[in-house]
Amino acid sequence: MHSNRRVTVGIIVATVFLFAGATAFCQTGGDGKVSMTEWTKIIETKVAEQAGDKGIINYEDGYVEAIGIGAPPERYLGKPNARPMALRAAKLDAYRNILEVIKGVRVDSNTVVRDFMTENDEIRTSVEGVVRNFTVVNQDYMSDGTIEVTVRMNLSGRLSQTVLPKGPEPEPSAAPAPAPAAPTTDSVTGLVIDARGLAARPAMSPKIVDENGKEVYGSMQVDRQYAIQQGMTGYARDLTAAQSNPRVTSNPLSVKGIRADGPGKCDIIISNADAAKVRASAEAMNYLQKCRVMIVLD
């Protein structure tokens, strides 16, 4: 992969700027390289998607990752400032690539980030600004003077704040809201949806609906700050792992999905009987508001 991609790099002008916030470095793997083989392993073991040859979207761990390659102008090869110029060029290439990956992130069953950016200049500018704060997780110096960097950005935080749907504004009330019921040993602490076998796909803001199409869980049920900080849902490929995930704590309610719905197949339909169980337990414990939901996919 490295050699094929280097051929396409060309010579990038040395005046490219160095992005602020992209200065955290660490090594990945025994030789410090993040290869396409390692990306393939992530795709096979995680709830993740390949974004062409530019990177991956890891919905299970909540990040996107891309690679950038840079070379100094030929006349600077072998000179002291060649390496810094190549590194700047690699980060610029990585920025372009991770921005393309971010555009393909599915927000909900009907929309990807690219749609929001096309329709709204303010969102486009905000997303482009957020992406500039990527983190470099690996850098690899090649013998020919080129540098390859692997960069990463979280789906939670500022990106979620920019693109996640806004729920209803809280209604003003003179009386304080009643405190949640005190937990007991059998209190439900979260929700696990088993959506295996439904060809469902991950998204930042999926919905759980009953057989009548009425929303059981979605942006209307959550405290948006929880959704921004940790995402609307967690994803896993293993049911036992999902049920023991700290997100849903000690005693989650587990229900089976009936089918995937929506153009993107990101919304999960559950039975009316299971929907009634979820609503009853959530009313008592308020766990949906805190985004304590896991979805298990193939």
N, C-alpha and C positions, 0 to 999 in steps of 0.2 A: 504494500500500500504506500509506504513512504516514497519509494522511487517514482511510482506513477504520479503521485501528487506533486512531487518536486518539479517534474517536467512542466507542470502547468503554472508554477508559481511566477516565473518570469522575474524581471527586475522591478522592484517597487521603490519609488522615490524615497529618498532618505528623510524627507521632511515630514513624514507622517507623525502624528502626535501620539504621545504615550498616555493611555487612559488612566485616569485616577481610579483608585480602588482596586486595580488589578495587580496587586503586588504580593499576594499570599502564595507561597510556593511550597510544594511538598512532592514526595516521590510516590508513584503508584506502581506496584509490582516490583519484583526483584531487580530488574534492570532499569527501573525508572521510566519505562515506556508504557504508554497507553495505546495498545494496538487495536485494529479492527477485530481481531480475534477476541480480545477482552470485551469489546462492545457486544460481539455476538453472544458471548457467555451471559452478559447482562440481559440481553433480549430473551434468551432461553430460560433464564431462571427467575426473572423479575417481571412485574407488570410494566413493560417498557416497549417502546416502538423505535424502529430505525428511521431516521430522517434522511433518507438517501445516503450519500457518502459524507454528509456534513456533520452528522452527530446523532445523538439519541435523546429520546424523551423518556425519562424514568419516572413513571407515575407512582410506583411503589415507594421509592425513596424521595420523591418530590424534587427532582432537579432535571435540568437539561445540560447537555455536555456537547462540546464541539472542538474541532482541531483547527489550528491555523498554522500556516507555514510561511516563513519569510526569508528573504535573501538580501544581502546588501548590494548596492550597485557594484557592477563588476570592477570599476576603477578603485574601489575601496577594499577589495579582497586582500587579505593578509595584513591589513593596517589595523591599528589599535581600535579605531571606532567602528570597524566592520561588524563586530558582534552586537553592540548596542543597537545599531541601525537594523540589523537582521531581526533582533528581538522586537523592536517597535513594529516592523513590517509584519511579523508573525502575529502580533496582537491585533493589528488592524485586520488581517485576514480572519483571525478567530472571531473578532467582533462581527464582521459581515456574516460569517457562517452561523454563529450562535443566534444572531438576529433572524436568519432564515429559519432556523430550527424553532425558535420561539413562535414565529408566525404560524407554524403548523400545530401548535399545542391546542388541543380541543378544550374549549371552555365549557360547552354543554352539547347536547345532542344536535343542536342546530347551528352552532357557531364555533369557528376557530379564531384564534387571536388575529389572524390576518384580516378577517371580516371586520372586526372592530376598528382596526387601523385604517382600513380603506374608507369606512363610513365616517370616521371621526378624527379630524386632524389633531385634536387635543390628546386623544388616546394614542395616536401614532407617535406624537412627540414624546409623550410620557413613557411609552414602551421603549422607544429608542434610547431615552435617557436612563431608564432602569437597566437596560442591557449593558450599557457602558460600565456598570459596576460589577461585571463578572469577576470571578476569582480564578486565577491561574492555579491549576492543581498539578501540573507537570510541565516541564520544559526539557527538550532533548536537543542537544547540539550535535549536528551532523559533521562528518569529516570534510564535506565540500563547502562548509561555511553557512549552510542554511540552518534554521532553527525551527523546531516544531513545538508548539505549545498546545496543551489541552486545557480548556477553560470550562467553567461550570457556573450555573446560576440556579438559585432556588426558585421553585414555582410559588412558594409561599412568600409572605412579606409584601414588598412593594409591587411585584407583578400581580399578585392576587388582589391587592388593593385597587389596582388600576382596572382590571378586567372582570372581576367577579360581580355578578348581579347584586344590586342593592336591595335588601329586604325592606319590609315596611318600617316606617318610622314609629318608634314607641309612642303610644298614646299618653298625653299628660294625665296625671291622676293625683288627686289631693292625698289619697291614702297610699301608704307604702305597699308594695307588692307583697303578697303572702310568701313566707319562707317555704322552700321546698320541704317535703316530708322528710323526717329523719330516716336515714338509711337503716335497713334491717339486713339480716343475714341473707335473705332471699330477694333483696331489692335488685332490680335490673339496672345495670350500670352502663350499658351500651347496646349497640345493635350490630349484628353481623348478617349480611345478606349473601347467601350462597347463590352466585349467578353463574356457576360452572355449567357448561353445556348449552348456553344460550347465545353464544357468539357475541356476547356483550363486549363493549370497549370502554376504556377508562376516559375520564374527563375531569376537569377541575371542579365542575359544578353539576354533578349528575342529580337525577331525581329518582325517588322511590314513589311509585303510585300504586293505587289499588286497581282492582279489575274494572271499576267504573271510571277510571282515569282521574280520580281525586288524589291530590298530592298528599303523600304520607311524610315525605322528607324532601327538603329542597331549600332554596335560598330564603323562602318565606318563614321557615321554622328556626333559623339559626341566628345566634348573635354574630354579627358580621365580623367582630374583632376576633372571635375564635376562628372563623373561616379564613381570615387573612393570616393569622399567626400559624395555623397548622393545616389549613386546607379543609374543604368541605367533608372529604372522606379519606380514609386510608384504603390502600389496595394490597392484596396478597394473592398468591396462587395456591396457598395451602389453607384449608379450613381450620385445622388445629392451630396453626400459627396466627390466623386472624382472631380466633377466639381468645387467645392468650396475649394478644397485642396490648401493650399498656394504654393505647388509645381508648379501648373499650373496658379497661380495668378488669375487675375480678369476676363479674357475673353478667355477661352480655346475653341478650335475647338473640337466638339464631333462627332465621326464617329462610325458606327456599324461594328463589325467584321463579316465576312462571315463564316469562319471556322478556327479551330486551325490546325496547321501544324507541321511537324517534329516528330521524334520518341517520344520525351517527351511532345508533344502537347503544347509547350511553345510559338511558333511563331504564330502570328495572321495575317490572310489574310483579307485585306479590298478591296473594289471595286476599279476598276481603276479610276472611277470618284472621289471617296473620296481621293484616293492617289494623284490625281492631285491637289485637294484642299490643302492637307497637304503640298505638295512640294511648291506650290505657296506661301502659307502663311509663311512657314518656311524660304523660300528664303528671304522674306522681313524682318522677325523679328528674325531669327536665334535662335528660342527657342529650336529646337531639339538639337543643339550643347550643350545647357545648361541642357539637360536631363529633360526638363519640360514635362514629359509624365506620365500619369496615365492609368492603365489598370484595368477595372472592371471585376471581376470574380464572379462566383456563390459561 
